[in-house]
Amino acid sequence: MLVLISGCATSTRVSLYKSVESDGSLASDSALWMGTRSAAVQSADQYQQLFSTLQDAFRQAGFDLVEDKSEARYQAYFWFGKRRERREQFSNVTDGMNITTEYTWAMTLEILSKEEWGLGERYSAEVEMAIWCPSIDSVVVHLADQLVADFPAANSYEDLELVQIFPSDC
């Protein structure tokens, strides 16, 4: 997966990569349960905000949200966090050596449906952003907005979006 950063560490235009895999078979008038498989995600400060953002997107798409997983036709799981980090070194005659760290922050959404023989994947979306911000706090809203921007996409696709983030936001 290729993730690009536009410009240098003072740039405000950052590329956000999005990938969606969909077979177009989600029945949006069905019951859906939502959660995460990650204890770190569930205990994160941003969890409730993201949970609400995703719930709103599911409701707008026509899904009936349920709290009991056994009553749901679909199970949706989301995750967010650091995917990797890369240290960049730059030599400069005037100030010696400057080291910049680029973090790749990501968010995923996976929707499974009940099948005769267990669960089958019906929809998968992922967004990634490589940026100098050492915390996901300043980018999590951008990731969530892009993750649900066209939910549920009927077809699979990959896309790059430019997002403006100011260094002072980090």
C-alpha positions in Angstrom: 0.0 0.0 0.0 1.5 3.4 -1.0 1.0 6.3 1.3 2.3 9.7 0.2 3.1 12.9 2.1 2.9 16.1 0.2 5.7 18.6 0.8 7.9 18.9 3.8 7.1 18.9 7.6 5.6 22.4 7.3 3.2 21.5 4.6 -0.6 21.6 5.3 -1.7 19.4 2.4 -1.4 15.7 3.3 -2.5 12.8 1.1 -5.0 10.4 2.6 -5.2 7.0 1.0 -8.6 5.1 1.0 -9.3 1.6 -0.1 -12.8 0.0 -0.2 -13.7 -3.6 -1.0 -17.4 -4.1 -1.5 -19.4 -6.7 -3.3 -22.5 -4.4 -3.3 -24.6 -6.9 -1.4 -25.2 -5.0 1.9 -28.9 -4.8 2.6 -29.2 -1.5 4.3 -32.6 -2.2 5.8 -31.1 -4.8 8.1 -30.0 -5.0 11.7 -26.4 -4.2 12.4 -24.3 -4.5 15.5 -21.1 -2.4 15.9 -18.0 -2.9 18.0 -14.2 -3.4 18.0 -12.0 -6.4 18.5 -9.3 -4.2 20.2 -9.2 -3.4 23.9 -6.9 -0.5 23.1 -9.4 1.0 20.7 -12.3 0.6 23.2 -10.4 2.3 26.0 -9.0 5.1 23.8 -10.2 8.7 24.4 -11.5 9.0 20.9 -13.6 5.8 21.0 -17.0 7.4 21.9 -16.6 10.2 19.3 -15.7 7.7 16.5 -18.4 5.2 17.6 -21.0 8.0 17.3 -19.7 9.1 13.8 -19.9 5.5 12.6 -23.4 5.0 14.1 -24.6 8.1 12.3 -23.3 6.9 9.0 -25.0 3.5 9.5 -28.3 5.1 10.4 -28.1 7.5 7.4 -27.5 4.5 5.2 -30.7 2.9 6.6 -29.3 0.3 9.0 -31.1 -0.5 12.2 -28.5 -0.5 15.0 -28.9 -3.2 17.7 -27.0 -3.8 20.9 -27.4 -7.6 20.9 -25.0 -9.2 18.4 -27.2 -12.3 18.0 -30.1 -10.2 16.7 -28.0 -8.6 14.0 -27.7 -9.7 10.4 -24.4 -7.8 10.1 -21.5 -7.3 12.5 -19.3 -4.2 12.0 -15.8 -3.9 13.5 -13.7 -0.8 13.5 -10.1 -0.1 14.5 -7.8 2.9 14.5 -4.2 3.5 15.5 -0.6 3.8 14.4 0.3 1.5 11.4 4.0 2.4 11.3 6.6 5.2 11.7 9.5 6.2 9.6 12.4 8.4 10.6 13.8 10.8 8.0 17.2 12.4 8.5 18.1 15.6 6.7 21.6 17.2 6.8 21.8 20.9 6.7 25.0 23.0 6.7 23.4 25.8 8.8 21.9 23.9 11.7 23.6 20.5 11.7 21.3 17.4 11.4 17.5 17.6 11.6 15.5 14.4 12.3 11.8 14.2 11.4 9.5 11.3 12.2 6.6 10.5 9.9 3.8 8.5 11.5 1.2 6.5 9.5 -2.2 6.7 11.2 -5.0 4.4 10.0 -8.6 3.4 10.5 -10.4 0.4 9.3 -14.0 -0.8 9.1 -15.0 -4.4 8.4 -18.6 -5.6 8.0 -19.5 -9.3 8.2 -22.8 -11.0 7.5 -24.3 -14.2 9.0 -24.0 -17.0 6.5 -25.1 -20.6 6.7 -21.6 -21.7 7.7 -20.4 -18.8 9.9 -19.6 -15.2 9.0 -18.7 -13.8 5.5 -17.0 -10.5 4.8 -19.3 -8.1 2.9 -17.5 -4.8 3.2 -14.1 -3.5 4.1 -12.8 0.0 4.1 -9.4 1.4 5.2 -7.9 4.9 5.3 -4.3 5.8 6.0 -2.5 9.1 6.4 1.3 9.6 6.7 2.1 12.7 8.7 4.5 14.2 11.2 1.9 14.4 14.0 3.0 12.1 16.9 -0.6 11.7 18.1 -3.7 10.4 16.3 -5.8 13.1 18.0 -5.3 15.7 15.3 -6.1 13.4 12.4 -8.7 11.0 13.8 -11.6 13.2 12.6 -10.2 13.4 9.1 -9.8 9.6 9.0 -13.3 8.9 10.3 -14.9 11.5 7.9 -13.2 9.8 4.9 -14.0 6.3 6.1 -17.7 7.0 6.0 -17.8 9.6 3.3 -19.6 7.4 0.8 -20.7 4.5 3.0 -21.7 2.0 1.8 -19.9 2.2 -1.5 -21.4 -0.2 -3.9 -18.2 -0.9 -5.7 -14.5 -1.5 -4.7 -12.1 1.3 -5.3 -8.9 3.1 -4.2 -8.5 6.8 -3.9 -6.2 9.6 -2.7 -7.7 12.7 -1.0 -5.8 15.8 0.0 -6.5 16.9 3.6 -5.3 20.1 5.1 -3.7 19.9 8.5 -1.6 22.6 10.1 1.6 21.8 12.0 0.1 23.7 15.0 -2.7 21.0 15.1 -0.2 18.4 16.1 
